[in-house]
Amino acid sequence: MKTFVLGLTLSVALSFSAFSSSADAQNVPAQGGDTWPSVSDFAAPGPFAIHRDTNVGPDAAYDIVRPMQLGEDGRKHPIISWNNGTLYQIDRYQDLLDHWASHGFVVMGGHTNRTRGGAVHKGAIDWLAAENARAGSDYFGMLDITNIGAAGHSQGGGATITAGANVPGPAGIVTTMPLMPISAYERPHLAGHAASMLMVSASEDGRANRVADQAFTDVTTEFVDAQFVGVHEDAMNPGIHGATVAWFRYQLMGDVTAKAQFYPPTTCGLCRDDAWMRLRHKNSPQ
């Protein structure tokens, strides 16, 4: 097992600061009664220095990136499981996964590009849940296993849809984020999707847009379709960092400032950002 320690040196510049907020530098109330540092710009690195472990988990086939110091001030960290696209290794997505970890999430991603079926997500989540319960583990009592997200790109986006429908079995996922998903094999699971979903498509990606259209028809849970001005490979574009971490902060940390990036549908942060061509809402919360 190789371990790396990372500093927060990433600098992200956006032409329009839709992800900035006027929130005071206070703690944000989170689900479960914990608190998280508020942020003024979701596109900027978060307040946590991060730590990375490689070749861990089932069959040593996963990497984890997470806050260096776990459990500070009694916090329990939400989990995000990640799945790669068919043509891209996990290191191609490292800036995105690091960004999420810098905001307090424990992010676990498999090495494999064969993610179809949801089992890669379930393997990561089940392993972390077991580590959270195992005395002596670095994660013992440190994780919020009631707030679990899943995300992935391309084939991994399709796998994320499937895992959110509890295939191949329950994993406790409460929200999903398919990025430019390809789901020719997994499209039937849209109707059975049991978690809330932010689907990120791209204006120049016809395959992902067809999935987004079908999802808008089939999904019965809270659903937001956000179309980025770009192409299929823009899952690696820093321009999506702000939106993606805002969704996870809203869904898994109860951050009401982050929720304002998606709601109300006509005046939300993304609705006013020229980097996003379209935002569609279905089954919006009250």
Residue pairs with C-beta under 8 A, 6 or more apart in sequence:
1 53
1 54
1 55
1 56
1 60
2 53
2 54
2 55
3 51
3 52
3 53
3 54
4 51
4 52
4 54
5 49
5 51
5 52
5 68
6 49
6 50
6 51
6 52
6 65
6 98
7 49
8 45
8 46
8 48
8 49
8 50
8 102
9 45
10 45
10 95
10 98
10 99
10 102
10 238
12 43
12 44
12 45
12 238
12 241
12 242
14 43
14 239
14 242
14 275
15 274
15 275
16 272
16 273
16 274
16 275
17 41
17 43
18 242
18 261
18 269
18 270
18 272
18 273
18 275
18 276
19 41
19 42
19 43
19 242
19 243
19 246
19 261
19 269
19 273
20 40
20 41
20 42
21 38
21 39
21 40
21 41
21 42
21 257
21 260
22 40
23 38
23 39
23 40
23 257
24 38
25 37
25 38
25 40
26 38
27 35
27 36
27 37
27 38
28 35
28 36
28 37
28 38
28 249
28 253
28 254
28 255
28 256
28 257
29 35
29 254
30 36
30 253
30 254
30 255
31 144
31 146
31 147
31 252
31 253
31 254
32 76
32 144
32 146
32 147
34 74
34 75
34 76
34 144
35 73
35 75
36 75
36 104
36 249
36 253
36 255
37 46
37 47
37 104
38 255
38 257
39 46
39 47
39 103
41 242
42 241
42 242
42 243
42 245
42 246
42 249
42 258
42 261
43 238
43 241
43 242
45 98
45 99
45 102
46 99
46 101
46 102
46 103
46 104
46 245
47 102
47 103
47 104
48 67
48 68
48 69
48 101
48 102
48 103
48 104
49 67
49 68
49 69
49 102
50 65
50 66
50 67
50 68
50 98
50 101
50 102
51 65
51 66
51 67
51 68
52 63
52 64
52 65
52 98
53 63
53 64
53 65
54 63
55 61
55 62
55 63
56 62
56 63
56 64
57 64
57 108
57 110
57 123
57 124
57 127
58 123
58 124
58 127
61 110
61 111
61 112
62 108
62 109
62 110
62 111
62 123
62 124
62 127
63 90
63 108
63 109
63 111
64 106
64 107
64 108
64 109
65 94
65 97
65 98
65 100
65 101
65 107
66 77
66 101
66 105
66 106
66 107
67 77
67 101
67 102
67 104
67 106
70 77
70 106
70 138
70 139
70 142
71 77
71 141
71 142
75 104
76 141
76 142
76 143
76 144
77 104
77 105
77 106
77 142
77 143
77 144
78 104
78 105
78 106
78 143
78 144
78 147
78 148
78 149
78 248
78 252
78 253
79 105
79 106
79 107
79 108
79 125
79 128
79 143
79 144
79 145
79 147
79 148
79 149
80 100
80 105
80 106
80 107
80 108
80 148
80 149
80 150
80 151
80 248
80 252
81 107
81 108
81 109
81 120
81 121
81 124
81 125
81 148
81 149
81 150
81 151
81 163
81 171
81 173
82 90
82 93
82 97
82 107
82 108
82 109
82 110
82 124
82 150
82 151
82 152
82 156
83 109
83 110
83 115
83 120
83 121
83 150
83 151
83 152
83 153
83 155
83 156
83 157
83 159
83 160
84 90
84 92
84 93
84 109
84 110
84 111
84 112
84 113
84 115
84 152
84 153
84 155
84 156
85 113
85 152
85 153
85 154
85 155
85 156
85 157
85 235
86 113
86 154
86 155
86 182
87 113
87 154
88 113
88 153
88 154
88 236
89 111
89 113
90 97
90 109
90 110
90 111
92 236
93 109
93 153
93 235
93 236
95 236
95 238
95 241
96 235
96 236
96 240
96 241
96 244
97 107
97 109
99 241
99 244
99 245
100 107
100 244
100 245
100 248
101 107
103 245
103 248
103 249
104 253
105 149
105 248
105 252
106 128
106 139
106 142
106 143
108 124
108 125
108 127
108 128
109 124
110 120
110 123
110 124
112 120
113 155
114 120
114 155
115 121
115 152
115 155
115 156
115 158
115 159
116 155
116 158
116 159
116 162
116 185
116 186
117 159
117 162
117 167
117 168
117 186
118 159
118 162
118 163
118 165
118 167
118 168
118 171
119 168
120 159
121 150
121 152
121 159
121 160
121 163
121 171
121 173
122 163
122 168
122 169
122 171
125 148
125 150
125 171
125 172
125 173
126 171
128 139
128 143
128 145
129 143
129 145
129 172
131 137
131 138
131 139
131 140
131 143
132 139
132 140
132 141
132 142
132 143
132 145
133 140
134 140
144 252
145 172
146 172
146 174
147 174
147 251
147 252
147 253
148 171
148 172
148 173
148 174
148 252
149 173
149 174
149 175
149 176
149 177
149 248
149 251
149 252
150 160
150 163
150 164
150 171
150 173
150 175
150 176
150 177
150 195
151 160
151 176
151 177
151 178
151 179
151 244
152 158
152 159
152 160
152 177
152 178
152 179
152 181
153 179
153 180
153 181
153 235
154 179
154 180
154 181
154 182
154 232
154 235
155 182
156 179
157 178
157 179
157 180
157 181
157 182
157 183
157 199
157 208
157 211
158 178
158 181
158 182
158 183
158 184
158 185
158 186
158 187
158 211
159 186
160 176
160 177
160 178
160 181
161 176
161 178
161 181
161 183
161 186
161 187
161 189
161 190
161 193
161 197
161 215
162 183
162 186
162 189
163 171
163 173
163 176
164 173
164 176
164 189
164 193
164 194
164 195
164 197
165 189
165 190
165 192
165 193
165 194
166 173
166 192
166 194
167 189
167 192
173 194
173 195
174 195
174 196
174 251
174 252
175 195
175 196
175 197
175 198
175 247
175 248
175 251
175 252
176 193
176 195
176 196
176 197
176 198
177 197
177 198
177 199
177 200
177 244
177 247
177 248
178 197
178 199
178 200
178 211
179 200
179 235
179 240
179 244
180 200
180 201
180 202
180 205
180 208
180 232
180 234
180 235
181 199
181 208
181 211
182 207
182 208
182 211
183 189
183 190
183 211
187 211
187 214
190 214
190 215
190 218
190 219
191 218
191 219
191 220
193 218
193 219
193 220
193 221
194 221
195 221
196 221
196 222
196 223
196 251
197 215
197 219
197 221
197 222
197 223
197 224
198 224
198 226
198 243
198 244
198 247
198 262
199 211
199 212
199 215
199 223
199 224
199 225
199 226
200 226
200 227
200 228
200 235
200 240
200 243
200 244
201 208
201 209
201 211
201 212
201 225
201 226
201 227
201 228
202 208
202 209
202 227
202 228
202 229
202 230
202 231
202 232
202 234
203 209
203 227
203 228
203 229
203 230
203 277
204 230
204 231
204 232
205 230
205 231
205 232
207 232
208 232
209 227
212 225
212 227
215 223
215 225
216 223
216 225
216 280
216 282
219 282
219 283
220 283
221 283
222 282
222 283
222 284
222 285
223 281
223 282
223 283
224 247
224 262
224 279
224 280
224 281
224 282
225 278
225 279
225 280
225 282
226 243
226 270
226 276
226 278
226 279
227 276
227 277
227 278
227 279
228 234
228 237
228 239
228 240
228 275
228 276
228 277
229 274
229 275
229 276
229 277
230 237
230 239
234 240
239 275
242 261
243 261
243 270
243 276
245 258
246 255
246 258
246 261
246 262
246 269
247 258
247 261
247 262
249 255
249 258
250 256
250 258
250 259
250 261
250 262
260 268
260 269
261 268
261 269
261 270
262 268
262 269
262 270
262 279
262 281
263 281
263 284
263 285
265 271
265 279
265 281
265 284
268 279
270 276
270 279
271 279
